[in-house]
């Protein structure tokens, strides 16, 4: 079994900062991409940032220059440093990893339970 556990969400004023963390544990052979998504009530889940094993980064345009994604491959962890937060950054954030549990299995996506970020104006 694979588990993803997020931490670091909370309440912050606009302009403030938060760092989200996510650790993947369990039967893991290799991890490809790790990333963060967010979902507001009544809206589709959207990609926020993703980082590949080789360190290639991709961000949604609305967070460029404010958010930084990073990962610690030795610890199977991914982080999201969020600066200059805005009220529209408020949704629930979900950690996502694409990984293989065996060398012969296809990679598949796993999700965390989500962590709430609330930015007050």
Backbone as JSON Lines, residues from 0, in Angstrom:
{"i":0,"aa":"X","n":[0.84,-1.19,0.0],"ca":[0.0,0.0,0.0],"c":[0.87,1.23,0.0]}
{"i":1,"aa":"X","n":[0.36,2.27,-0.62],"ca":[1.06,3.55,-0.67],"c":[0.22,4.6,0.03]}
{"i":2,"aa":"X","n":[0.86,5.41,0.83],"ca":[0.18,6.5,1.51],"c":[0.88,7.81,1.24]}
{"i":3,"aa":"X","n":[0.1,8.85,1.03],"ca":[0.62,10.21,0.93],"c":[0.01,11.02,2.05]}
{"i":4,"aa":"X","n":[0.84,11.68,2.82],"ca":[0.36,12.48,3.94],"c":[0.87,13.9,3.78]}
{"i":5,"aa":"X","n":[-0.08,14.84,3.73],"ca":[0.27,16.25,3.6],"c":[0.25,16.92,4.97]}
{"i":6,"aa":"X","n":[0.98,18.01,5.07],"ca":[0.96,18.83,6.27],"c":[1.33,20.25,5.88]}
{"i":7,"aa":"X","n":[1.04,21.18,6.78],"ca":[1.48,22.55,6.58],"c":[0.4,23.54,6.19]}
{"i":8,"aa":"X","n":[-0.82,23.07,5.96],"ca":[-1.88,24.0,5.63],"c":[-2.29,24.82,6.84]}
{"i":9,"aa":"X","n":[-3.14,25.81,6.61],"ca":[-3.61,26.63,7.72],"c":[-4.16,27.94,7.25]}
{"i":10,"aa":"X","n":[-4.31,28.84,8.21],"ca":[-4.86,30.17,7.96],"c":[-3.73,31.19,7.94]}
{"i":11,"aa":"X","n":[-3.74,32.03,6.93],"ca":[-2.71,33.05,6.81],"c":[-3.32,34.29,6.19]}
{"i":12,"aa":"X","n":[-2.78,35.44,6.52],"ca":[-3.25,36.68,5.92],"c":[-2.68,36.85,4.51]}
{"i":13,"aa":"X","n":[-3.39,37.59,3.71],"ca":[-2.91,37.89,2.36],"c":[-1.52,38.51,2.45]}
{"i":14,"aa":"X","n":[-0.65,38.05,1.56],"ca":[0.73,38.51,1.57],"c":[1.65,37.63,2.38]}
{"i":15,"aa":"X","n":[1.07,36.73,3.14],"ca":[1.87,35.85,3.99],"c":[2.38,34.64,3.23]}
{"i":16,"aa":"X","n":[3.0,33.74,4.01],"ca":[3.63,32.55,3.42],"c":[3.23,31.29,4.17]}
{"i":17,"aa":"X","n":[3.24,30.19,3.46],"ca":[3.04,28.87,4.02],"c":[3.9,27.88,3.24]}
{"i":18,"aa":"X","n":[4.29,26.82,3.93],"ca":[4.99,25.74,3.25],"c":[4.22,24.45,3.46]}
{"i":19,"aa":"X","n":[3.86,23.81,2.38],"ca":[3.21,22.51,2.44],"c":[4.25,21.41,2.25]}
{"i":20,"aa":"X","n":[4.03,20.31,2.96],"ca":[4.92,19.15,2.84],"c":[4.08,17.92,2.57]}
{"i":21,"aa":"X","n":[4.68,16.97,1.88],"ca":[3.99,15.71,1.6],"c":[5.03,14.6,1.58]}
{"i":22,"aa":"X","n":[4.72,13.53,2.29],"ca":[5.62,12.38,2.3],"c":[4.89,11.16,1.77]}
{"i":23,"aa":"X","n":[5.55,10.44,0.89],"ca":[5.01,9.2,0.34],"c":[5.67,8.03,1.06]}
{"i":24,"aa":"X","n":[4.85,7.08,1.49],"ca":[5.39,5.92,2.19],"c":[4.69,4.66,1.73]}
{"i":25,"aa":"X","n":[5.3,3.51,2.05],"ca":[4.71,2.24,1.68],"c":[5.54,1.51,0.66]}
{"i":26,"aa":"X","n":[4.88,0.68,-0.11],"ca":[5.56,-0.15,-1.1],"c":[5.83,0.66,-2.36]}
{"i":27,"aa":"X","n":[7.01,1.27,-2.41],"ca":[7.37,2.16,-3.52],"c":[8.65,1.65,-4.18]}
{"i":28,"aa":"X","n":[8.59,1.42,-5.49],"ca":[9.79,1.05,-6.21],"c":[10.5,2.3,-6.75]}
{"i":29,"aa":"X","n":[9.75,3.16,-7.38],"ca":[10.33,4.41,-7.88],"c":[9.24,5.44,-8.04]}
{"i":30,"aa":"X","n":[9.64,6.7,-7.9],"ca":[8.71,7.82,-8.04],"c":[9.09,8.63,-9.26]}
{"i":31,"aa":"X","n":[8.14,8.89,-10.09],"ca":[8.36,9.73,-11.26],"c":[8.08,11.18,-10.86]}
{"i":32,"aa":"X","n":[6.93,11.66,-11.2],"ca":[6.58,13.04,-10.88],"c":[5.99,13.17,-9.48]}
{"i":33,"aa":"X","n":[6.2,14.32,-8.89],"ca":[5.54,14.69,-7.64],"c":[4.99,16.09,-7.84]}
{"i":34,"aa":"X","n":[3.81,16.33,-7.3],"ca":[3.22,17.63,-7.54],"c":[2.12,18.0,-6.57]}
{"i":35,"aa":"X","n":[1.62,19.17,-6.78],"ca":[0.54,19.72,-5.97],"c":[-0.59,20.18,-6.86]}
{"i":36,"aa":"X","n":[-1.81,19.86,-6.45],"ca":[-3.02,20.3,-7.11],"c":[-3.87,21.02,-6.06]}
{"i":37,"aa":"X","n":[-4.85,21.76,-6.52],"ca":[-5.78,22.39,-5.6],"c":[-7.18,22.37,-6.19]}
{"i":38,"aa":"X","n":[-8.15,22.41,-5.29],"ca":[-9.54,22.33,-5.73],"c":[-10.41,23.18,-4.83]}
{"i":39,"aa":"X","n":[-11.09,24.14,-5.44],"ca":[-12.05,24.97,-4.73],"c":[-13.42,24.3,-4.83]}
{"i":40,"aa":"X","n":[-14.32,24.59,-3.88],"ca":[-15.66,24.0,-3.92],"c":[-16.34,24.28,-5.25]}
{"i":41,"aa":"X","n":[-16.9,23.25,-5.88],"ca":[-17.63,23.41,-7.13],"c":[-16.77,23.57,-8.36]}
{"i":42,"aa":"X","n":[-15.45,23.46,-8.19],"ca":[-14.55,23.64,-9.33],"c":[-13.72,22.38,-9.54]}
{"i":43,"aa":"X","n":[-13.14,22.28,-10.73],"ca":[-12.29,21.14,-11.03],"c":[-10.94,21.29,-10.32]}
{"i":44,"aa":"X","n":[-10.35,20.14,-10.03],"ca":[-9.02,20.16,-9.45],"c":[-8.04,20.64,-10.5]}
{"i":45,"aa":"X","n":[-7.14,21.55,-10.11],"ca":[-6.2,22.09,-11.06],"c":[-4.77,21.86,-10.6]}
{"i":46,"aa":"X","n":[-3.9,21.7,-11.58],"ca":[-2.48,21.57,-11.28],"c":[-1.93,22.9,-10.77]}
{"i":47,"aa":"X","n":[-1.16,22.84,-9.7],"ca":[-0.48,24.03,-9.19],"c":[0.99,23.99,-9.61]}
{"i":48,"aa":"X","n":[1.65,22.88,-9.31],"ca":[3.07,22.76,-9.63],"c":[3.44,21.28,-9.66]}
{"i":49,"aa":"X","n":[4.4,20.95,-10.5],"ca":[4.87,19.58,-10.58],"c":[6.38,19.59,-10.8]}
{"i":50,"aa":"X","n":[7.05,18.56,-10.26],"ca":[8.48,18.43,-10.43],"c":[8.79,16.99,-10.8]}
{"i":51,"aa":"X","n":[9.59,16.8,-11.83],"ca":[9.94,15.46,-12.26],"c":[11.17,14.97,-11.49]}
{"i":52,"aa":"X","n":[11.49,13.71,-11.69],"ca":[12.66,13.15,-11.04],"c":[13.92,13.89,-11.47]}
{"i":53,"aa":"X","n":[13.94,14.34,-12.7],"ca":[15.1,15.06,-13.2],"c":[15.12,16.53,-12.83]}
{"i":54,"aa":"X","n":[14.11,16.97,-12.08],"ca":[14.1,18.35,-11.61],"c":[13.42,19.34,-12.53]}
{"i":55,"aa":"X","n":[12.73,18.84,-13.54],"ca":[11.99,19.75,-14.43],"c":[10.74,20.23,-13.7]}
{"i":56,"aa":"X","n":[10.53,21.54,-13.74],"ca":[9.44,22.17,-13.0],"c":[8.37,22.68,-13.95]}
{"i":57,"aa":"X","n":[7.15,22.66,-13.47],"ca":[6.05,23.25,-14.22],"c":[5.07,23.86,-13.23]}
{"i":58,"aa":"X","n":[4.65,25.08,-13.49],"ca":[3.73,25.8,-12.61],"c":[2.54,26.31,-13.39]}
{"i":59,"aa":"X","n":[1.4,26.4,-12.72],"ca":[0.28,27.11,-13.31],"c":[0.64,28.59,-13.31]}
{"i":60,"aa":"X","n":[0.21,29.29,-14.32],"ca":[0.65,30.67,-14.51],"c":[0.33,31.56,-13.31]}
{"i":61,"aa":"X","n":[-0.77,31.31,-12.65],"ca":[-1.21,32.19,-11.56],"c":[-0.3,32.16,-10.33]}
{"i":62,"aa":"X","n":[0.57,31.15,-10.23],"ca":[1.44,31.06,-9.05],"c":[2.91,31.3,-9.41]}
{"i":63,"aa":"X","n":[3.21,31.49,-10.66],"ca":[4.6,31.7,-11.07],"c":[5.19,32.91,-10.36]}
{"i":64,"aa":"X","n":[6.4,32.73,-9.85],"ca":[7.07,33.81,-9.15],"c":[6.7,33.9,-7.68]}
{"i":65,"aa":"X","n":[5.67,33.18,-7.27],"ca":[5.24,33.21,-5.86],"c":[5.42,31.86,-5.18]}
{"i":66,"aa":"X","n":[5.21,30.78,-5.89],"ca":[5.3,29.43,-5.33],"c":[6.55,28.75,-5.86]}
{"i":67,"aa":"X","n":[7.14,27.9,-5.0],"ca":[8.3,27.11,-5.4],"c":[8.1,25.67,-4.96]}
{"i":68,"aa":"X","n":[8.21,24.76,-5.91],"ca":[8.11,23.34,-5.59],"c":[9.5,22.74,-5.53]}
{"i":69,"aa":"X","n":[9.68,21.83,-4.59],"ca":[10.96,21.14,-4.47],"c":[10.7,19.73,-3.94]}
{"i":70,"aa":"X","n":[11.69,18.87,-4.04],"ca":[11.52,17.51,-3.57],"c":[12.81,16.98,-2.98]}
{"i":71,"aa":"X","n":[12.64,16.03,-2.08],"ca":[13.76,15.33,-1.47],"c":[13.59,13.87,-1.85]}
{"i":72,"aa":"X","n":[14.34,13.42,-2.84],"ca":[14.15,12.06,-3.35],"c":[14.5,11.0,-2.31]}
{"i":73,"aa":"X","n":[15.46,11.3,-1.46],"ca":[15.87,10.32,-0.45],"c":[14.77,10.07,0.58]}
{"i":74,"aa":"X","n":[13.95,11.08,0.8],"ca":[12.89,10.98,1.8],"c":[11.51,10.8,1.17]}
{"i":75,"aa":"X","n":[11.44,10.75,-0.15],"ca":[10.15,10.65,-0.85],"c":[9.22,11.8,-0.45]}
{"i":76,"aa":"X","n":[9.77,12.99,-0.4],"ca":[8.98,14.14,0.03],"c":[8.96,15.21,-1.06]}
{"i":77,"aa":"X","n":[7.86,15.94,-1.07],"ca":[7.72,17.09,-1.96],"c":[7.2,18.25,-1.14]}
{"i":78,"aa":"X","n":[7.67,19.43,-1.47],"ca":[7.32,20.64,-0.72],"c":[6.75,21.69,-1.68]}
{"i":79,"aa":"X","n":[5.94,22.57,-1.11],"ca":[5.45,23.71,-1.87],"c":[5.58,24.94,-0.99]}
{"i":80,"aa":"X","n":[6.54,25.77,-1.31],"ca":[6.72,27.03,-0.61],"c":[5.83,28.06,-1.29]}
{"i":81,"aa":"X","n":[4.91,28.63,-0.52],"ca":[3.95,29.58,-1.07],"c":[4.17,30.94,-0.44]}
{"i":82,"aa":"X","n":[4.54,31.91,-1.24],"ca":[4.76,33.28,-0.79],"c":[3.76,34.22,-1.43]}
{"i":83,"aa":"X","n":[3.64,35.4,-0.84],"ca":[2.73,36.42,-1.39],"c":[1.34,35.83,-1.65]}
{"i":84,"aa":"X","n":[0.82,35.15,-0.67],"ca":[-0.46,34.47,-0.84],"c":[-1.6,35.45,-1.05]}
{"i":85,"aa":"X","n":[-2.53,35.02,-1.87],"ca":[-3.71,35.83,-2.2],"c":[-4.96,35.06,-1.78]}
{"i":86,"aa":"X","n":[-6.07,35.75,-1.56],"ca":[-7.32,35.05,-1.19],"c":[-7.7,33.97,-2.2]}
{"i":87,"aa":"X","n":[-7.39,34.16,-3.46],"ca":[-7.73,33.15,-4.47],"c":[-6.86,31.91,-4.39]}
{"i":88,"aa":"X","n":[-5.85,31.91,-3.53],"ca":[-5.02,30.72,-3.3],"c":[-5.62,29.82,-2.23]}
{"i":89,"aa":"X","n":[-6.84,30.1,-1.82],"ca":[-7.46,29.47,-0.66],"c":[-7.82,27.99,-0.73]}
{"i":90,"aa":"X","n":[-8.0,27.32,-1.91],"ca":[-8.59,25.97,-1.92],"c":[-7.84,24.89,-1.14]}
{"i":91,"aa":"X","n":[-8.42,23.71,-1.13],"ca":[-7.76,22.54,-0.56],"c":[-6.65,22.11,-1.51]}
{"i":92,"aa":"X","n":[-5.47,21.83,-0.94],"ca":[-4.32,21.43,-1.74],"c":[-4.09,19.94,-1.58]}
{"i":93,"aa":"X","n":[-3.84,19.28,-2.7],"ca":[-3.64,17.83,-2.71],"c":[-2.25,17.51,-3.25]}
{"i":94,"aa":"X","n":[-1.59,16.61,-2.56],"ca":[-0.31,16.1,-3.03],"c":[-0.58,14.96,-4.01]}
{"i":95,"aa":"X","n":[0.21,14.9,-5.04],"ca":[0.07,13.85,-6.05],"c":[1.45,13.29,-6.39]}
{"i":96,"aa":"X","n":[1.54,11.98,-6.49],"ca":[2.76,11.39,-7.02],"c":[2.4,10.35,-8.07]}
{"i":97,"aa":"X","n":[3.28,10.22,-9.03],"ca":[3.15,9.17,-10.05],"c":[4.29,8.21,-9.79]}
{"i":98,"aa":"X","n":[3.97,6.99,-9.38],"ca":[5.03,6.09,-8.97],"c":[4.74,4.65,-9.38]}
{"i":99,"aa":"X","n":[5.79,3.83,-9.24],"ca":[5.69,2.41,-9.52],"c":[5.9,1.66,-8.2]}
{"i":100,"aa":"X","n":[5.07,0.65,-7.97],"ca":[5.23,-0.15,-6.75],"c":[6.12,-1.36,-6.99]}
{"i":101,"aa":"X","n":[6.28,-1.74,-8.25],"ca":[7.18,-2.82,-8.65],"c":[7.88,-2.38,-9.92]}
{"i":102,"aa":"X","n":[9.03,-3.02,-10.23],"ca":[9.77,-2.59,-11.42],"c":[8.98,-2.91,-12.69]}
{"i":103,"aa":"X","n":[8.08,-3.89,-12.61],"ca":[7.36,-4.34,-13.8],"c":[5.96,-3.74,-13.91]}
{"i":104,"aa":"X","n":[5.55,-2.93,-12.94],"ca":[4.22,-2.32,-13.0],"c":[4.28,-0.97,-13.67]}
{"i":105,"aa":"X","n":[3.17,-0.58,-14.24],"ca":[3.09,0.74,-14.86],"c":[2.96,1.8,-13.77]}
{"i":106,"aa":"X","n":[3.51,2.97,-14.0],"ca":[3.32,4.04,-13.01],"c":[1.85,4.45,-12.93]}
{"i":107,"aa":"X","n":[1.43,4.78,-11.73],"ca":[0.07,5.27,-11.54],"c":[0.07,6.39,-10.52]}
{"i":108,"aa":"X","n":[-1.03,7.14,-10.51],"ca":[-1.15,8.29,-9.63],"c":[-1.69,7.9,-8.26]}
{"i":109,"aa":"X","n":[-1.14,8.54,-7.25],"ca":[-1.64,8.42,-5.88],"c":[-1.87,9.83,-5.35]}
{"i":110,"aa":"X","n":[-2.86,9.93,-4.45],"ca":[-3.25,11.25,-3.93],"c":[-3.25,11.25,-2.4]}
{"i":111,"aa":"X","n":[-2.93,12.42,-1.85],"ca":[-3.08,12.62,-0.42],"c":[-4.51,12.99,-0.1]}
{"i":112,"aa":"X","n":[-4.77,13.17,1.19],"ca":[-6.13,13.44,1.64],"c":[-6.49,14.91,1.52]}
{"i":113,"aa":"X","n":[-5.52,15.75,1.28],"ca":[-5.78,17.17,1.12],"c":[-5.5,17.96,2.38]}
{"i":114,"aa":"X","n":[-5.05,19.18,2.2],"ca":[-4.83,20.08,3.34],"c":[-5.39,21.45,2.97]}
{"i":115,"aa":"X","n":[-6.13,22.03,3.89],"ca":[-6.81,23.3,3.62],"c":[-5.85,24.47,3.81]}
{"i":116,"aa":"X","n":[-5.87,25.34,2.83],"ca":[-5.16,26.62,2.93],"c":[-6.2,27.72,2.86]}
{"i":117,"aa":"X","n":[-6.21,28.6,3.84],"ca":[-7.15,29.71,3.85],"c":[-6.38,31.01,3.94]}
{"i":118,"aa":"X","n":[-6.59,31.85,2.95],"ca":[-5.92,33.14,2.91],"c":[-6.96,34.23,3.13]}
{"i":119,"aa":"X","n":[-6.82,34.97,4.21],"ca":[-7.77,36.02,4.53],"c":[-7.31,37.34,3.95]}
{"i":120,"aa":"X","n":[-8.27,38.13,3.52],"ca":[-7.94,39.43,2.9],"c":[-7.85,40.52,3.95]}
